[in-house]
Amino acid sequence: MEKAKLRRSLLKTRKDMSVEEWREKSDRICSHLQSSPWFAEAKTVLAYFSFRQEPDLSPLFTDNHTWGFPRCVDKCLSWHHWQPGEPLEKNIYGIFEPSADSPTLQPDAVDLILVPAIACDERGYRLGYGGGFYDRLLSAESEWSSHATIGIIFEEAFFPLLPTEEWDRPLQAVCTEKGLREIISDG
């Protein structure tokens, strides 16, 4: 199935999920993340604010970690410090992000990136929204490319194989409501 068609189908499935099911699955994902060494050992974590019924990670947003969230700046993501209770702004896509004057986070300060996705596969490749924001962030030329990455999806969006492009980079793990799966790379 081509990426655009698969993307539409999976977004519809996610949109049709009841609020109760979405909340329950999101809470299970958070539990799996909290019990993982990846998350427990991280001091600074990059995450996202749920949009279009993406798994909601907000139960994790406590003072136990330093948090970074993206701002969309000129087709790239700029990462900004945010702590619970600080104001948020909606960007042009309708996604919440930290205020423009919040401090930026540098790559060397970050331990873990929780990556939103529409789908992921067993090799660690993800299907995003098509804007290329995370592709650019995780590209081999990026100073962010060496960071630990966990794709966050619901189980029905976990596939054996997704279509990929030459610029796609695999994530190191995928977390669903069924658990955290580390990706064993072939290389």
C-alpha positions in Angstrom: 0.0 0.0 0.0 1.3 3.5 -0.8 2.3 5.8 2.0 -0.5 8.4 1.4 -3.2 5.8 1.4 -1.9 4.0 4.4 -1.5 7.3 6.3 -5.2 8.2 5.5 -6.5 4.8 6.6 -4.5 4.7 9.9 -5.5 8.3 10.8 -9.2 7.4 10.3 -8.8 4.3 12.5 -7.2 6.5 15.2 -9.8 9.2 14.8 -12.6 6.6 15.2 -11.2 5.3 18.5 -13.4 6.1 21.5 -12.0 8.5 24.0 -12.0 5.8 26.7 -10.0 3.4 24.5 -7.6 6.2 23.5 -7.0 7.1 27.2 -6.6 3.4 28.3 -4.1 2.6 25.5 -2.2 5.9 26.1 -2.0 5.1 29.8 -0.6 1.7 29.1 2.0 3.2 26.8 3.0 5.6 29.5 3.3 2.7 32.0 5.6 0.8 29.6 7.8 3.8 29.1 8.0 4.6 32.8 9.2 1.0 33.6 11.9 1.0 30.8 15.5 1.7 31.6 15.7 4.0 28.6 13.2 6.4 30.2 14.3 5.9 33.8 17.9 6.7 33.0 17.2 9.7 30.9 17.5 13.2 32.4 16.3 15.2 29.4 13.6 13.9 27.2 12.2 15.3 24.0 8.5 14.5 23.5 5.4 15.9 21.8 1.9 17.1 22.8 -0.7 14.7 21.5 -2.4 15.8 18.2 -5.2 14.0 16.2 -5.5 11.3 18.9 -1.8 10.4 18.9 -0.9 8.5 22.1 -1.1 10.9 25.0 2.1 11.1 26.9 1.0 13.9 29.3 0.9 11.6 32.4 4.8 11.4 32.0 5.2 15.2 32.1 6.4 15.6 35.7 9.3 17.3 37.3 11.3 14.0 37.4 12.7 14.9 34.0 13.7 18.0 32.0 11.3 18.2 29.1 11.8 19.5 25.6 9.1 20.0 23.0 9.2 21.0 19.4 8.4 24.3 17.8 8.1 24.3 14.0 10.5 26.8 12.6 11.2 27.1 8.8 10.4 23.5 8.0 12.6 22.3 10.9 12.0 21.5 14.6 13.5 23.7 17.2 13.5 22.1 20.7 12.4 24.2 23.7 12.4 23.6 27.4 9.0 23.3 29.0 7.8 22.4 32.4 4.3 21.5 33.6 2.2 24.6 34.1 4.0 26.8 31.7 1.9 28.4 28.9 1.6 26.8 25.5 0.8 28.2 22.1 -0.9 26.7 19.1 1.1 26.7 15.9 -0.2 27.0 12.3 -1.0 23.2 12.2 -3.0 23.5 15.5 -0.3 21.7 17.5 0.6 23.0 21.0 4.1 24.0 21.5 6.2 26.0 24.1 6.2 29.8 23.8 8.7 31.3 21.4 10.7 32.8 24.3 11.2 29.5 26.1 14.9 28.4 26.2 16.1 26.1 23.5 17.7 22.8 24.2 21.0 21.8 22.6 21.5 18.2 21.3 24.3 17.4 23.8 21.8 18.0 26.7 19.3 15.4 25.5 19.2 11.7 26.4 16.0 10.4 24.8 13.6 11.4 22.0 10.0 10.1 22.1 9.0 10.2 18.4 5.4 10.5 17.3 4.3 8.4 14.3 1.3 7.2 12.4 2.9 3.8 12.1 6.1 1.9 12.7 7.5 -1.4 11.5 9.6 -4.2 13.1 12.7 -2.7 11.6 12.2 0.6 13.4 11.0 2.6 10.4 8.2 5.1 10.9 5.4 6.5 8.8 5.0 10.2 9.8 2.6 12.8 8.6 4.5 13.6 5.4 6.1 16.9 6.4 9.6 15.5 6.9 10.2 17.2 10.2 11.4 14.1 12.0 13.2 12.8 8.9 15.3 16.0 8.9 15.8 15.8 12.6 17.0 12.2 12.5 19.0 12.3 9.3 22.6 11.2 9.3 23.8 14.8 8.9 21.9 16.0 11.9 23.5 16.6 15.3 20.4 14.8 16.8 21.0 11.5 14.8 22.9 9.7 17.6 20.2 10.1 20.3 18.1 7.2 21.6 14.8 7.2 19.8 11.5 5.5 20.7 8.6 5.6 18.3 5.2 5.9 20.0 2.2 4.3 18.3 -0.9 2.2 19.0 -0.5 -1.6 18.4 -2.7 -1.6 15.3 -0.2 0.7 13.7 2.7 -1.7 14.2 3.5 -3.6 11.0 6.1 -6.1 9.8 7.2 -3.8 7.0 6.4 -0.3 5.9 7.4 1.4 2.6 10.6 3.4 3.1 12.6 6.1 1.3 16.4 6.3 1.1 16.4 9.2 3.7 14.5 7.2 6.3 16.4 6.3 9.5 15.2 3.5 11.8 14.3 4.2 15.4 15.9 2.2 18.2 12.7 1.1 19.8 8.9 1.2 19.4 6.4 1.5 22.2 2.7 0.5 22.0 0.1 -0.4 24.6 1.4 -4.0 24.4 5.0 -3.1 25.4 8.3 -1.6 24.4 10.2 -3.4 21.6 13.8 -2.8 21.1 14.8 -2.9 17.4 17.7 -5.3 16.5 19.5 -3.6 13.6 20.9 -5.7 10.8 24.0 -3.5 10.5 
